[in-house]
Amino acid sequence: MASLPFTTPKFSHFKLSKTFKSFNSNEPIHLTQLNGTTRNHHTLYKSYFHTISSLCKDGEIQQAVDLLTEMDSKNLSVGPEIYGEILQGCVYERDLFTGQQIHAQVLKHGAFFARNEYIETKLVIFYAKCGAFDVANNLFSRLRVKNVFSWAAIIGLKCRIGLNEEALMGFSEMQENGFLPDNFVVPNALKACGALLWLGYGKGVHGHVVKVGFDGCVFVASSLIDMYGKCGALEDARKVFDAMIERNVIAWNSMIVGYMQNGMNEQAIGVFHEMRMEGVEPSQVSVSSFLSASANLGAIGEGKQGHAIAVLHGFELDSILGSSVLNFYSKVGLIDDADLVFDKMLEKDVVTWNLIISSYLQSGLIDKALDMCHLMRSENLRFDCVTLSSILTAAANSSNIKLGKEGHCYCIRNSLQSDVVVASSIVDMYAKCGRIDYAGHVFSSTTNKDIILWNTLLAAYANVGHSGEALKLFYQMQLESVPPNVASWNSVILGFIRNSQLNEAKEFFSQMQLLGVRPNLITWTTLITGLSHNGFHDEALQVFQEMQESGIKPNTVSISSALSACTNVTSLQHGRAIHGYAIRHDLGSQISVSTALVDMYAKCGCLSRAKRVFDHISSNELPVYNAMISAYALHGQAGEALAVYKKLKEAGIEPDGITFTSVLSACSHTGLVNEGLEIFIEMASKHHLSPSMEHYGCVVSLLSRSGRLDEAFRLILTMPYEPDAHIIGQLIAKCREHNEIELVEHLSKYLLEVEPDNSGNYVAISNAYATAGRWDDVSEIRNLMKEKGLKKSPGCSWIQIGEKLHSFIAGDGSHPNTEDIQATLALLGIDMKSSA
């Protein structure tokens, strides 16, 4: 800001006989040795004024005050200009205490000084710059004459403390009173517009800038860029930037930050490179913003280049730049580099510690994160809400309720449990640790509940399928004047689905739309996935189509769920259409989509298409390999399944339980007994995986299919699990084929004890007895079924013709074309007999 227009009296020149080398000495400063005979009052006064002014500019405020005291001791009258100079020095140093002492002396000298326009304005500026809002505002309101300097001071103060609306009101009032805002006031008004996101007002200020000709000022232009950036008007920001004749580093930084804060990270990186090409040396702000943009894009090369630039320019890794470098390495997963940066940082504040703790947690290094928490405490730094949220998140993700309780206790001891962010983390932690009752208690004891806290408990109830509690909470929040948002509705729908209440979920979804709440991607995806997983496959596909018609673009989860629905109704036509959509929207290469496509094509009978999808996948991911092995197993091509299994191992991918289930199933279907047994042994010996019941079932099937029933039975007796009905049932089926009726008798007793109400078990045993000609036993089993009221489940098959799916159930003649179908089958039967 320009200096106030105060002119000192014209005094004759003098020369000091003593030279001031330093003002750090504790010795008092005396100005009595003057050259010649010019020792009059005016010359002495002028010497004091210039020396005090010089001291204030050099930051030697106490030395200046000492001279003021010396003047009093010599009975030299002190004018307003000297008080003004010292007050200005206090502004430079933000020395509130000294400035208050000067203010007291001004008041002591009476109204002549206290009501002096120059002094009044200086006092407003002083208190405003020192952040004493109440005093500055009070003095400003009592000013007899307000000028551009006092207006600038009070508007700037209001901006700094966040009173942006009041600042803009002052900006308007200043003009109404006939004062034209200068190039110091305008940037503050633009800053307030940016903070409030008042784009329209900001454009009005821009108009004023152009009108008065301030658009050539670099400082004003940079403020315009910053305002447009904060309001998301990047095109306008770029126009201002491109129109600048001269750009300093602040202007470049404003453009880079604007792009980065609006998610336009590639453009931010581009402007950073332009700046360097123009020969403008980057500042720490430039490098920090460049690193943030690189982190957001996962651009490792650019981020490392930013770090190198910081090193080459000798920038210290302070809390701001160091945190930006640390954040970059954390986000791109280079945790070892993040470690090195953290160790080299000179200043480590709570934000820095939170960043390194969070980076460990994101990398799954929970123990290391906790060690860092202990180290942070040893540095006498207190955990804040962010630290505790990280700790509680770690406890939630690892289901470590002991750690979670420790974090909760710390919150209580340090009165942090009332913070809604912390409270939400505590509720989430207890819910994920299986203590939904504790979560409810914490929720109830929190006084100030925001929408996030309500939704956290809603989600907790929904995830465990407590749909009744979720619905009750949904209505309770409205009674307490907290309107639910789309996330609240989503949780209730999920709760219904988790509790297998699909009709209620669909009804709630319809109610949501009727009330004008627009379903988002999560809503649609939740409903599609729920319908697909609960057997409502046709409806899932219908909802998938409705989602696209509503303008919501499917994501990988919704596409995978829709493909799963196609798989279950063998709707190849729909599956191919979804595949086409995925390709057009660059989602076909996503692992979850690729896996679902391989599975869909295989189960719809198009093994060649499944293989084509598999061959076009560039990344080596286990789920896709598992899907392809399962596809070959389903089609009885064990050799190809084993070849994919071999390829998986050659790629250095560690197989999991699903891999071995698919490989063993392939061997079972084609009778590759030795290969299957070898893989079963390899599973534990080489890959250290404990076989599950499903793996034992595959080996039992492998042995029994090849007639090695005794070995299969011995395996059942020695496995570490109680055999389930599926394993016993498949062994009974093979016993029937090999006429091992004694083993059937032994196994049937156990089978009927395990699943006494499964009609399929009775049918399997009855068929085994029938094959052996033991009709009395067959009648006994059939009578037992009648006593229990059990009926054999009819077989079902379906076929899709065009867009219509036709289903056929054994013994059911309700299809409208039954007669034509039966006649066609009869003709086919005659043709088959005649050609035999």
Salt bridges, closest charged atoms under 4 A:
GLU70 OE1 - HIS30 ND1 3.74
GLU120 OE2 - ARG115 NH1 3.16
GLU120 OE1 - ARG144 NH2 3.87
GLU166 OE1 - LYS158 NZ 3.77
ASP226 OD1 - LYS230 NZ 2.89
ASP236 OD2 - LYS203 NZ 3.83
ASP242 OD1 - ARG238 NE 3.06
GLU274 OE1 - ARG238 NH2 3.33
GLU281 OE1 - HIS313 NE2 2.45
ASP339 OD2 - LYS368 NZ 3.30
GLU406 OE2 - LYS402 NZ 2.91
ASP428 OD2 - LYS432 NZ 3.40
ASP437 OD2 - ARG435 NH2 2.70
GLU539 OE1 - LYS506 NZ 2.66
ASP599 OD1 - LYS603 NZ 3.33
ASP615 OD2 - LYS611 NZ 2.83
GLU654 OE2 - HIS687 ND1 2.68
GLU682 OE2 - LYS649 NZ 3.42
GLU682 OE2 - HIS687 NE2 3.65
GLU711 OE2 - ARG708 NE 2.87
GLU737 OE2 - LYS734 NZ 3.34
GLU745 OE2 - ARG774 NH2 2.26
ASP777 OD2 - ARG774 NE 2.71
